[in-house]
Amino acid sequence: MQRPNSANPEKPKQADVVIVGNGALGLFLAEELIERKAGSIVVVGPDDRDAGASKAAGAMLGCFGEVTADSLKTHASRTRFEIGLRAHERWPDVLSRLEPYSKTGSPLQTAAESHVVLNAIGAELDTINFEAMIKALDEYGKPWSEIDPKEIPGFKPRTDARSLRSIHVPGEGAVDARGVLAALEARLDEIGATRVDAIVRRLIKDGEAVTGVELADGHVIEAGTVVVATGASSENLVRTAAEDLELIPMIAGLGFAMLAKRTGGEPFRSVVRTPNRGFACGLHVVPAGNGREYLGATNRLVDDISSVTWVGDARYLAQYAMQQLDEQIARHEVVSWLSGNRPVTFDGFPMIGWLPLDGLYLMTGTYRDGFHCAPLLASHVANELQGQPGLIDSMFNPVRRPIQVRTVEESIEEYVVHSLAAWFETGAEAAPQMTTTQLAAYYRTRGREAFEHFGTDYAFGPDVLWYAEGSLVGGRRIARYLNRLRGNASALASVAGAAGAAR
Ligand SMILES: Cc1cc2nc3c(=O)[nH]c(=O)nc-3n(C[C@H](O)[C@H](O)[C@H](O)COP(=O)(O)OP(=O)(O)OC[C@H]3O[C@@H](n4cnc5c(N)ncnc54)[C@H](O)[C@@H]3O)c2cc1C
């Protein structure tokens, strides 16, 4: 047990690698490095993981369940999708390693399969993404079958929210995120990592190198390498050492979920979810062990990282779950209100790689499926730290131009279908005041005006467009970034090349 605690209050002064951030990415990386005997490893992060995403995660181990119409459309999106596919193969080993350290009283794997339901509560987007999912399953030769929604254990929606189609996807289950994090910590303590319950205030820079971190209480830990894995706050922390670095902006994707005890009715035995929709990851229920069920999850891109929950989000999630999943959920007893910030990047892709300051590595931007991808990303990063070839494409290097996967017109249309999905799911009506076509035209105009305002041909994802046109702070931030990008086009390309070549 290497942990500074009341009996042993000494915090370490030096380490070969300091990992800042104790979410899934930081902890899996620490485990991987210790296993490889990569020297002394220190993980710094607050025990309560305030505002972190991992502690709020489902944590569905979903590849095809996450597929949208965009997932396989471009080389970059397909490459991103395949990170999830490859990560999936690692989980049986992860679970057998961690199970002996678990104290949850039930298996860490809480579900072994998914059912995806298609109802008519959202909008056309559900159908589009549902069909994209089936096409992807076929393309990758993965098993799935159509199933009568009435046969899905636990699935008893209100009659007007019933599903008319559903598919069974074997092998896409879920784990108990909080149980996995606790087991990882127990294992890290045993195998020799040092965990420090603290916040890093700033990175310490010496010339063009990062040489350590300073904690909020002023304590300094010197390090050969610093890995920043602080989720949505990663950009802010990197900027303490490199204010002018051309990083892709990060935005916090505030999410809310509930962990609740079932008091009656038939429990869910699999993940049951809708496709991704309405700027979010779809409505889902995940068996959570010990008679509990996880209900998730909302997603809104926000200006500031915090662990608040919007009252509207609490209302939507409760209402959608009771209507669309199981009416009995009205009697569930909430045992934890979970909120966390997904690390969202401006272009929606991860940011993983060395930064142009020696000794500084960034590992973030995993958005919706970072828990699932963490074991693979940990191996990739450990390889890179040890000077070996990485496991994922270098296009996700943090110093890059934003990856472009759609045209402006496509971006506007995506924004329209997501807005309609959110509109109808919240129970708003179009007719009789206006038709759905008129409503779509209204959102299309808003989308077009936003692009005119920003004067850019970089086509945002629908969630970023929603944020950019809906938040003054967000809009200004993105406008500043786009201006810098216009001015820096060639400089940026050469920085990215240099960072890649230097390692
Ligand atoms: C509601 C919700 C549901 C989700 N569901 C799923 C799912 O079903 N499947 C899936 O795969 N993914 C899911 N995700 C996404 C997933 O949780 C993230 O992609 C992933 O957990 C990110 O992990 P991370 O370690 O990079 O960041 P985080 O989990 O955010 O961890 C960062 C840690 O760094 C700490 N920290 C911050 N600043 C500092 C500092 N200055 N010094 C020290 N420590 C600091 C934070 O307290 C936090 O503990 C979900 C996310 C949310 C919010």
The ligand as a Gaussian input file, in Angstrom:
#p B3LYP/6-31G(d) Opt

LIG

0 1
 C      -23.595000      10.375000     -17.544000
 C      -22.481000       9.710000     -18.323000
 C      -22.677000       8.445000     -18.845000
 C      -21.653000       7.813000     -19.566000
 N      -21.847000       6.531000     -20.013000
 C      -20.824000       5.878000     -20.615000
 C      -20.980000       4.523000     -21.008000
 O      -22.054000       3.927000     -20.858000
 N      -19.899000       3.873000     -21.561000
 C      -18.689000       4.500000     -21.743000
 O      -17.752000       3.869000     -22.224000
 N      -18.530000       5.804000     -21.389000
 C      -19.569000       6.500000     -20.844000
 N      -19.426000       7.811000     -20.509000
 C      -18.211000       8.527000     -20.941000
 C      -17.043000       8.187000     -20.069000
 O      -17.437000       8.300000     -18.741000
 C      -15.854000       9.111000     -20.362000
 O      -15.531000       9.122000     -21.728000
 C      -14.619000       8.607000     -19.592000
 O      -14.991000       8.143000     -18.336000
 C      -13.594000       9.709000     -19.438000
 O      -12.617000       9.261000     -18.526000
 P      -11.409000      10.176000     -18.082000
 O      -10.602000       9.378000     -17.148000
 O      -10.746000      10.738000     -19.277000
 O      -12.079000      11.446000     -17.383000
 P      -12.849000      11.575000     -16.003000
 O      -13.602000      10.376000     -15.678000
 O      -13.585000      12.858000     -16.083000
 O      -11.698000      11.666000     -14.943000
 C      -10.901000      12.809000     -14.757000
 C      -10.504000      12.853000     -13.288000
 O       -9.557000      13.889000     -13.125000
 C       -9.876000      14.595000     -11.933000
 N       -9.320000      15.924000     -12.075000
 C       -9.821000      16.996000     -12.744000
 N       -9.000000      18.044000     -12.648000
 C       -7.947000      17.639000     -11.900000
 C       -6.753000      18.282000     -11.459000
 N       -6.479000      19.548000     -11.788000
 N       -5.900000      17.572000     -10.710000
 C       -6.130000      16.281000     -10.384000
 N       -7.250000      15.623000     -10.783000
 C       -8.135000      16.296000     -11.535000
 C      -11.394000      14.561000     -11.857000
 O      -11.850000      14.773000     -10.539000
 C      -11.674000      13.146000     -12.361000
 O      -11.684000      12.233000     -11.295000
 C      -20.422000       8.479000     -19.775000
 C      -20.224000       9.751000     -19.236000
 C      -21.247000      10.372000     -18.514000
 C      -21.010000      11.734000     -17.923000

